[in-house]
Amino acid sequence: MTEPTGESAGQRVGNYIKIPFRWLDTGLNFIEKSILIVGILAMATVSVINVFARNLGASLSFADEVAQLLVVVVTFVGVGHGVRNARHIRVSAIHDLLPPVGQKILLTVVSFVSCALLALLAVYAWEYVMKLQTTGRRMPSLGMPLWTVYLIAPVGLAVGSAQFLLAGVRNLVSPGAWLSWHHPDEYEAELDELTSEVGLADEFWESDLQADDKKKSSSQEESRD
């Protein structure tokens, strides 16, 4: 009976480590999508109904508060969803100068630091919500306690922290560099694809050729002189 090689054993260990994080990613993705879909549809529905109600002379007093509440919900839930789909703005000046190993190390460090930062912000947001609860403030039209509305802030920040944690773990247990649990670092490939779709790649190529031709002609003229 042959013993498993070190590579296959390492792959098995890596697969076992990925299982709980894969479950966490699936659960968070379901919750995020459900809240975002319901929140956006509800916001659009309330806004449209309020427009018709105003034209009929009977404006809904609670429509603005509901819209503001849903904007807060969608914003903070969208933090984690944006991290999962690698849709946040990135400054990649240092990243592009590093070799592949350096890029992987940089993304790993950035993921764990971002995870810690969002976790700290979630703690501060939770403390603010608890202080707001003691005041007993309520929304004027709906009558809801104001702290229940802002409760989405620590929850959304905690979900974003979990998504950055998944990105950091992915870089540790999988080869290559990863922006999130599902999205590898393909910045240059995506840039080439986008430029080719809009025709910018050809323009850049032609401009480079023209610049090279000008340099060659100028050097030839200098050599003749």
Backbone bond lengths (Angstrom), bond angles and torsions (degrees), N, CA, C in turn:
res aa  C-N    CA-C-N  psi(-1)  N-CA   C-N-CA  omega(-1)  CA-C   N-CA-C  phi
1 M - - - 1.471 - - 1.517 109.50 -
2 T 1.320 116.31 126.26 1.460 120.11 -176.25 1.516 110.09 -85.18
3 E 1.334 115.44 141.75 1.449 120.90 177.75 1.525 110.03 -83.77
4 P 1.313 118.08 147.69 1.470 119.62 179.70 1.505 110.74 -66.96
5 T 1.307 116.10 143.15 1.459 120.85 179.50 1.512 109.64 -70.26
6 G 1.357 115.19 166.06 1.455 119.69 179.44 1.504 111.88 -63.69
7 E 1.344 116.98 -34.62 1.450 120.14 -179.26 1.528 111.87 -66.67
8 S 1.356 116.58 -44.94 1.458 119.23 -179.97 1.519 111.32 -67.37
9 A 1.324 117.29 -37.27 1.461 119.93 177.19 1.520 110.93 -64.59
10 G 1.340 116.30 -41.21 1.457 119.53 177.61 1.519 111.86 -63.65
11 Q 1.325 116.52 -39.08 1.457 119.88 178.42 1.521 111.40 -65.10
12 R 1.358 115.73 -38.45 1.466 118.74 178.51 1.526 111.04 -64.99
13 V 1.329 116.18 -42.30 1.465 119.81 178.72 1.532 110.03 -62.48
14 G 1.348 115.65 -43.02 1.458 119.37 178.61 1.519 112.11 -62.17
15 N 1.346 117.14 -39.03 1.461 120.30 179.15 1.522 111.30 -66.89
16 Y 1.345 117.11 -38.83 1.458 120.07 177.48 1.532 111.25 -64.58
17 I 1.341 116.13 -37.78 1.463 119.71 179.45 1.525 110.67 -67.27
18 K 1.326 116.30 -34.47 1.467 120.13 -176.75 1.521 112.93 -71.45
19 I 1.332 118.51 -24.17 1.472 121.01 -172.05 1.522 112.82 -58.54
20 P 1.354 120.61 -54.50 1.477 118.15 -179.35 1.524 113.36 -63.81
21 F 1.331 117.03 -34.95 1.466 119.46 178.84 1.524 110.81 -70.34
22 R 1.343 116.66 -32.30 1.466 119.68 176.18 1.527 110.48 -66.91
23 W 1.326 116.46 -39.96 1.467 119.74 176.32 1.526 110.87 -63.60
24 L 1.335 116.29 -42.79 1.453 120.37 178.38 1.522 111.16 -60.61
25 D 1.324 116.85 -43.31 1.457 121.28 179.20 1.524 111.20 -63.24
26 T 1.340 116.96 -42.69 1.468 120.34 179.98 1.522 111.31 -64.10
27 G 1.341 116.83 -43.20 1.459 120.13 179.89 1.519 112.60 -65.43
28 L 1.331 116.28 -44.03 1.464 119.57 178.90 1.520 111.25 -64.58
29 N 1.329 116.54 -37.98 1.460 119.79 -179.73 1.532 110.96 -64.13
30 F 1.325 116.94 -41.06 1.464 120.60 179.09 1.530 111.02 -64.62
31 I 1.333 116.52 -44.29 1.466 120.19 -179.38 1.527 110.78 -65.39
32 E 1.340 116.57 -45.25 1.465 120.32 -178.40 1.521 111.24 -62.13
33 K 1.323 117.25 -48.18 1.466 120.10 -178.98 1.526 111.37 -62.51
34 S 1.330 116.72 -41.13 1.467 119.76 -178.79 1.521 110.71 -63.14
35 I 1.336 117.14 -46.18 1.464 120.30 -178.49 1.525 110.48 -66.28
36 L 1.339 117.34 -42.04 1.455 120.04 -178.72 1.524 111.67 -66.01
37 I 1.321 117.23 -42.96 1.467 120.15 -179.71 1.523 110.63 -64.12
38 V 1.340 116.70 -48.62 1.463 120.48 -179.48 1.530 110.71 -64.48
39 G 1.341 116.76 -41.90 1.461 120.24 -178.27 1.519 112.76 -64.20
40 I 1.333 117.11 -45.61 1.465 120.14 -178.97 1.529 111.42 -68.00
41 L 1.342 116.71 -42.21 1.464 119.43 178.37 1.527 111.26 -64.08
42 A 1.331 116.76 -41.31 1.465 119.80 179.49 1.527 111.10 -66.11
43 M 1.343 116.26 -40.57 1.461 119.87 179.08 1.530 111.01 -63.03
44 A 1.315 116.58 -43.36 1.463 119.96 178.97 1.524 110.95 -66.33
45 T 1.332 117.09 -41.07 1.463 120.71 -179.09 1.523 111.62 -63.62
46 V 1.334 116.46 -47.24 1.464 120.31 -179.19 1.525 110.67 -63.36
47 S 1.331 116.86 -41.23 1.472 119.86 -178.96 1.524 111.38 -65.08
48 V 1.331 117.23 -42.80 1.470 120.34 -179.79 1.526 110.74 -66.06
49 I 1.323 116.29 -44.42 1.467 119.63 179.50 1.531 110.75 -61.90
50 N 1.334 116.27 -39.48 1.462 119.34 179.96 1.525 111.65 -66.17
51 V 1.349 117.32 -34.55 1.470 120.33 176.99 1.528 110.72 -62.77
52 F 1.349 116.77 -47.03 1.464 119.73 178.32 1.530 111.09 -64.25
53 A 1.350 116.28 -37.42 1.454 119.72 -179.48 1.532 111.44 -66.12
54 R 1.314 116.44 -37.62 1.471 119.16 177.84 1.514 111.39 -65.55
55 N 1.326 116.81 -40.28 1.467 119.61 178.52 1.526 111.83 -65.56
56 L 1.327 116.10 -25.22 1.460 120.17 177.68 1.519 112.20 -90.10
57 G 1.341 116.16 -0.06 1.456 120.06 177.63 1.505 115.15 84.03
58 A 1.331 117.33 15.84 1.476 120.32 -179.91 1.522 108.63 -135.23
59 S 1.312 116.33 78.07 1.466 121.13 -177.65 1.526 110.62 -69.83
60 L 1.326 116.24 144.62 1.465 121.63 178.52 1.524 109.22 -81.60
61 S 1.305 116.53 121.06 1.465 120.24 -176.11 1.525 113.03 -69.98
62 F 1.324 116.28 -26.12 1.469 119.95 -176.09 1.519 113.19 -94.86
63 A 1.339 118.00 -2.03 1.466 120.44 -173.60 1.527 111.64 -64.23
64 D 1.327 117.58 -43.79 1.466 120.40 -178.70 1.527 111.18 -64.49
65 E 1.324 116.77 -39.90 1.466 119.36 179.45 1.523 111.43 -67.10
66 V 1.315 116.75 -40.28 1.459 120.33 177.89 1.524 110.67 -64.08
67 A 1.336 116.70 -42.31 1.467 120.15 179.06 1.528 110.95 -63.34
68 Q 1.339 117.27 -42.79 1.456 120.16 177.85 1.522 111.50 -63.57
69 L 1.331 116.16 -41.08 1.465 120.32 178.32 1.523 110.95 -60.92
70 L 1.328 116.16 -45.13 1.466 120.00 -177.69 1.524 111.58 -69.52
71 V 1.331 117.79 -32.46 1.466 120.22 175.86 1.524 110.34 -62.91
72 V 1.331 116.84 -42.38 1.461 120.52 177.51 1.525 110.52 -62.47
73 V 1.325 116.50 -44.08 1.465 120.56 -179.45 1.526 111.23 -62.21
74 V 1.331 116.49 -49.66 1.465 120.53 -177.98 1.528 111.00 -63.85
75 T 1.338 117.25 -37.12 1.464 120.61 -178.26 1.518 111.46 -64.04
76 F 1.324 117.23 -50.19 1.459 120.10 -174.74 1.532 112.39 -76.72
77 V 1.325 117.69 -32.44 1.470 119.16 174.32 1.519 109.96 -70.35
78 G 1.336 116.42 -32.70 1.468 120.06 179.07 1.512 113.46 -67.16
79 V 1.339 117.98 -17.72 1.471 119.96 177.64 1.522 110.25 -60.60
80 G 1.331 116.66 -53.12 1.457 120.07 179.95 1.515 113.10 -65.67
81 H 1.330 116.31 -39.02 1.467 119.60 -179.82 1.525 110.97 -65.86
82 G 1.335 116.74 -36.83 1.464 119.66 176.93 1.513 112.24 -66.34
83 V 1.342 116.82 -37.93 1.470 120.06 177.30 1.522 109.99 -65.29
84 R 1.325 117.53 -43.38 1.459 120.95 -178.09 1.531 111.71 -60.91
85 N 1.313 116.98 -37.91 1.460 121.29 -177.86 1.520 113.25 -97.39
86 A 1.361 116.71 10.57 1.474 122.09 176.64 1.522 111.51 53.39
87 R 1.328 116.20 49.40 1.462 121.62 -177.40 1.523 113.09 -109.72
88 H 1.317 118.12 5.33 1.450 119.80 177.60 1.529 110.34 -80.69
89 I 1.320 116.26 153.33 1.461 121.51 -179.73 1.528 109.26 -67.05
90 R 1.334 116.01 134.82 1.464 121.15 179.25 1.522 109.56 -123.22
91 V 1.321 115.36 141.07 1.464 122.13 171.47 1.530 106.20 -101.91
92 S 1.330 116.33 108.06 1.464 120.60 -169.20 1.524 112.96 -109.44
93 A 1.325 118.00 25.97 1.469 119.84 -178.20 1.534 110.78 -62.79
94 I 1.329 117.38 -51.39 1.467 121.17 179.00 1.519 110.19 -68.74
95 H 1.333 116.30 -39.43 1.464 121.12 -179.15 1.524 111.75 -57.28
96 D 1.334 116.98 -42.50 1.466 120.16 -176.67 1.522 113.03 -70.91
97 L 1.333 117.78 -20.96 1.458 121.20 -179.41 1.527 112.90 -85.20
98 L 1.332 117.08 -13.31 1.460 121.09 -175.03 1.522 111.10 -89.90
99 P 1.333 117.43 154.19 1.473 120.65 171.82 1.522 110.04 -71.13
100 P 1.331 117.99 171.60 1.475 120.04 -177.72 1.522 113.98 -55.24
101 V 1.328 117.27 -40.66 1.468 119.40 179.84 1.529 110.21 -65.60
102 G 1.322 116.95 -41.68 1.457 120.51 177.64 1.514 112.26 -64.32
103 Q 1.336 117.09 -37.41 1.459 120.17 177.56 1.519 111.32 -64.11
104 K 1.320 116.78 -40.09 1.463 120.82 178.51 1.530 110.64 -64.66
105 I 1.326 116.75 -44.11 1.467 120.46 179.15 1.528 110.50 -63.61
106 L 1.338 116.21 -42.66 1.464 120.21 -179.48 1.521 111.12 -62.74
107 L 1.336 117.57 -45.59 1.460 120.71 -179.59 1.525 111.32 -65.86
108 T 1.330 116.47 -34.55 1.468 119.36 177.66 1.519 111.09 -65.31
109 V 1.333 115.89 -46.75 1.469 120.18 179.61 1.527 110.55 -63.72
110 V 1.328 116.83 -44.46 1.468 120.68 -179.75 1.520 110.95 -61.67
111 S 1.332 117.30 -39.21 1.465 120.79 -178.87 1.528 110.94 -64.48
112 F 1.339 116.81 -46.85 1.463 119.22 -178.11 1.530 111.85 -71.27
113 V 1.333 117.73 -35.24 1.468 120.13 177.20 1.529 109.91 -67.16
114 S 1.327 117.56 -42.43 1.461 120.88 177.18 1.527 110.83 -63.86
115 C 1.330 116.48 -37.53 1.462 120.85 176.57 1.529 110.44 -60.18
116 A 1.324 116.38 -46.96 1.472 120.22 179.88 1.523 111.49 -65.32
117 L 1.342 117.00 -39.34 1.466 120.49 -179.04 1.526 111.07 -64.94
118 L 1.329 117.53 -46.31 1.458 120.27 179.69 1.526 111.02 -66.76
119 A 1.331 117.18 -34.57 1.458 119.84 176.62 1.532 110.65 -64.08
120 L 1.336 116.78 -40.89 1.464 120.66 177.35 1.525 111.01 -64.40
121 L 1.331 116.61 -42.65 1.467 120.16 177.32 1.528 111.11 -64.12
122 A 1.338 117.14 -34.86 1.462 120.21 177.32 1.526 111.01 -64.39
123 V 1.338 116.23 -38.60 1.469 120.04 177.39 1.527 110.53 -64.08
124 Y 1.334 116.45 -46.58 1.467 120.13 178.17 1.528 111.15 -61.81
125 A 1.323 117.39 -40.76 1.461 121.05 178.95 1.530 111.12 -64.59
126 W 1.329 116.41 -38.53 1.459 120.32 178.02 1.531 110.92 -64.49
127 E 1.324 116.45 -42.38 1.463 120.12 177.95 1.529 110.79 -62.58
128 Y 1.326 116.97 -39.05 1.471 120.30 177.99 1.531 110.48 -64.53
129 V 1.330 116.86 -41.49 1.457 120.30 179.56 1.528 110.76 -63.64
130 M 1.333 116.99 -40.56 1.457 120.11 179.03 1.535 111.36 -65.23
131 K 1.337 116.80 -38.57 1.464 119.55 176.19 1.527 110.73 -66.16
132 L 1.345 116.11 -38.21 1.458 120.37 179.23 1.525 111.08 -66.22
133 Q 1.316 116.87 -31.52 1.460 120.58 179.07 1.530 111.67 -64.91
134 T 1.328 115.50 -36.38 1.466 119.13 -178.97 1.525 112.59 -68.59
135 T 1.324 117.61 -22.48 1.466 120.25 -179.73 1.523 112.66 -76.04
136 G 1.339 116.78 -25.95 1.461 120.30 179.77 1.511 114.50 74.09
137 R 1.325 118.57 18.40 1.461 121.37 -179.84 1.523 110.85 -69.31
138 R 1.337 115.35 145.21 1.462 121.65 -179.43 1.522 110.50 -130.58
139 M 1.327 115.36 159.34 1.454 120.72 176.07 1.533 108.97 -74.24
140 P 1.348 118.15 135.95 1.476 120.33 -172.62 1.518 113.95 -59.29
141 S 1.321 118.53 -47.07 1.470 120.79 -174.14 1.520 112.98 -86.57
142 L 1.326 116.77 -47.40 1.459 120.30 -176.92 1.523 112.79 -78.96
143 G 1.320 117.01 -26.98 1.453 120.10 -178.23 1.512 114.25 76.50
144 M 1.337 117.65 8.80 1.462 120.71 179.48 1.529 110.13 -75.65
145 P 1.329 117.26 144.67 1.471 119.09 173.49 1.526 109.94 -60.14
146 L 1.310 117.06 134.04 1.461 121.08 -174.10 1.526 112.03 -65.93
147 W 1.329 116.81 -27.75 1.467 119.00 -178.04 1.520 111.88 -68.68
148 T 1.344 117.71 -27.18 1.465 119.29 178.49 1.524 111.76 -68.11
149 V 1.341 116.05 -29.48 1.466 119.47 177.99 1.524 110.71 -70.81
150 Y 1.326 116.06 -45.52 1.464 120.22 -177.78 1.524 112.77 -79.04
151 L 1.319 117.46 -2.25 1.457 119.81 177.12 1.521 111.99 -64.94
152 I 1.334 115.87 -22.90 1.457 119.32 179.16 1.528 111.77 -67.53
153 A 1.336 117.79 -22.23 1.469 120.87 -178.35 1.531 111.97 -64.00
154 P 1.337 120.47 -55.01 1.469 118.43 177.20 1.516 113.32 -64.78
155 V 1.334 116.92 -32.73 1.470 119.45 178.59 1.525 110.63 -65.52
156 G 1.334 116.93 -47.16 1.465 120.42 179.60 1.517 112.46 -64.12
157 L 1.338 117.57 -39.98 1.458 120.53 178.18 1.524 111.31 -66.97
158 A 1.335 116.85 -36.36 1.459 120.23 177.60 1.534 111.09 -66.33
159 V 1.332 116.50 -39.09 1.470 119.96 177.20 1.528 110.42 -65.31
160 G 1.334 117.16 -41.91 1.459 119.96 176.20 1.516 111.83 -62.00
161 S 1.327 117.26 -39.02 1.463 120.94 176.40 1.524 110.88 -62.50
162 A 1.334 116.55 -41.06 1.463 120.00 178.33 1.525 111.61 -63.98
163 Q 1.330 117.01 -37.77 1.468 119.80 179.17 1.523 111.26 -67.08
164 F 1.339 117.99 -39.20 1.464 119.88 175.73 1.531 110.69 -66.93
165 L 1.328 116.73 -34.12 1.468 119.67 175.13 1.518 110.71 -61.82
166 L 1.328 116.55 -43.73 1.461 120.46 177.11 1.522 111.38 -61.17
167 A 1.330 117.21 -39.43 1.465 120.15 178.44 1.523 110.92 -64.20
168 G 1.340 117.51 -41.99 1.456 119.95 178.41 1.513 112.73 -65.29
169 V 1.333 116.32 -42.16 1.468 120.19 178.57 1.524 110.33 -64.57
170 R 1.317 116.48 -38.83 1.475 120.20 179.14 1.522 111.06 -60.02
171 N 1.321 117.19 -40.26 1.466 120.51 177.67 1.512 112.09 -67.10
172 L 1.329 117.53 -26.87 1.457 120.48 -179.22 1.531 112.59 -81.21
173 V 1.325 117.34 -35.24 1.464 120.28 -172.07 1.518 113.06 -102.29
174 S 1.336 118.38 -7.92 1.464 120.87 -177.12 1.521 110.05 -124.80
175 P 1.339 117.45 146.26 1.469 119.82 175.63 1.513 111.41 -69.18
176 G 1.327 115.75 153.59 1.449 120.88 -179.28 1.514 111.74 85.87
177 A 1.332 115.35 175.53 1.464 122.09 179.50 1.522 109.24 -101.43
178 W 1.343 115.80 140.33 1.459 121.46 -175.48 1.518 110.09 -129.09
179 L 1.347 115.50 137.54 1.457 121.32 175.26 1.516 111.70 -86.01
180 S 1.327 117.34 -29.16 1.457 123.55 176.45 1.521 107.40 -152.76
181 W 1.325 116.75 -174.69 1.457 119.38 -177.69 1.526 112.05 -63.57
182 H 1.325 117.42 -28.58 1.463 121.29 -175.40 1.521 113.99 -110.13
183 H 1.316 118.66 -15.13 1.464 120.66 -170.62 1.529 110.53 -116.55
184 P 1.337 116.74 112.44 1.468 119.02 174.63 1.516 111.47 -72.76
185 D 1.303 115.69 166.64 1.459 121.12 -179.77 1.517 108.85 -78.88
186 E 1.329 116.32 99.66 1.461 122.19 -178.98 1.520 110.17 -126.82
187 Y 1.320 115.29 44.68 1.475 120.29 -175.35 1.525 111.12 -61.47
188 E 1.340 117.35 -48.73 1.462 120.14 -177.16 1.521 111.55 -67.12
189 A 1.352 116.38 -38.56 1.457 119.14 179.55 1.526 110.87 -65.53
190 E 1.363 116.26 -42.20 1.459 119.50 178.31 1.526 111.04 -65.01
191 L 1.342 116.67 -37.92 1.459 119.68 179.31 1.525 111.06 -65.02
192 D 1.329 116.83 -42.65 1.462 120.09 177.53 1.526 110.86 -63.02
193 E 1.337 115.85 -39.44 1.460 119.48 -179.56 1.524 111.07 -65.74
194 L 1.334 116.47 -43.28 1.465 119.79 -179.76 1.526 111.60 -66.00
195 T 1.329 117.00 -43.02 1.458 119.51 -179.80 1.517 111.85 -66.39
196 S 1.336 116.47 -33.96 1.469 118.76 178.43 1.523 110.74 -70.78
197 E 1.349 117.27 -33.05 1.458 119.94 -179.78 1.522 111.72 -67.48
198 V 1.321 117.60 -38.38 1.465 120.51 -177.79 1.526 112.65 -95.22
199 G 1.341 116.37 1.45 1.451 119.82 177.16 1.505 114.77 82.12
200 L 1.325 118.30 11.78 1.460 120.59 -178.92 1.518 111.90 -76.21
201 A 1.329 116.35 -28.87 1.455 119.16 -177.76 1.520 111.12 -61.33
202 D 1.347 116.45 -42.63 1.455 119.82 179.30 1.527 111.33 -65.42
203 E 1.346 116.00 -38.36 1.462 119.40 179.54 1.522 110.97 -65.13
204 F 1.342 116.43 -42.42 1.455 119.92 178.02 1.527 110.88 -63.81
205 W 1.343 115.84 -39.57 1.457 120.12 -179.57 1.524 110.35 -65.59
206 E 1.339 116.93 -43.75 1.454 120.37 179.89 1.527 111.09 -65.72
207 S 1.345 116.78 -39.43 1.466 119.12 178.80 1.519 110.92 -64.99
208 D 1.339 117.60 -37.40 1.465 120.08 176.96 1.524 111.44 -65.04
209 L 1.333 115.86 -40.36 1.464 118.98 178.74 1.525 110.88 -64.85
210 Q 1.329 116.69 -41.53 1.454 119.53 178.72 1.520 111.29 -64.43
211 A 1.328 117.27 -38.83 1.466 120.49 178.07 1.525 110.47 -64.78
212 D 1.344 116.63 -41.20 1.467 119.71 178.31 1.529 111.11 -64.11
213 D 1.346 116.53 -40.28 1.463 119.57 179.63 1.530 110.71 -64.02
214 K 1.323 116.98 -39.96 1.454 119.86 178.86 1.523 111.07 -64.53
215 K 1.328 116.26 -40.68 1.466 119.31 178.70 1.519 111.06 -63.85
216 K 1.342 116.24 -42.37 1.460 119.66 -179.82 1.521 111.10 -64.79
217 S 1.350 117.39 -44.45 1.458 119.85 -179.04 1.522 111.03 -64.95
218 S 1.319 117.55 -39.90 1.470 120.11 179.31 1.526 111.40 -66.27
219 S 1.342 116.58 -38.43 1.471 119.39 178.53 1.524 110.98 -67.42
220 Q 1.346 116.09 -38.05 1.467 119.19 178.27 1.532 111.13 -65.13
221 E 1.325 117.07 -40.92 1.458 119.90 178.55 1.522 111.55 -64.64
222 E 1.311 117.26 -38.67 1.472 120.16 178.50 1.523 110.70 -66.37
223 S 1.346 117.17 -37.76 1.461 119.48 -179.86 1.547 110.36 -68.00
224 R 1.339 116.30 -35.94 1.462 118.75 178.08 1.519 111.56 -65.94
225 D 1.340 115.38 -40.19 1.460 118.38 179.61 1.537 110.85 -66.74
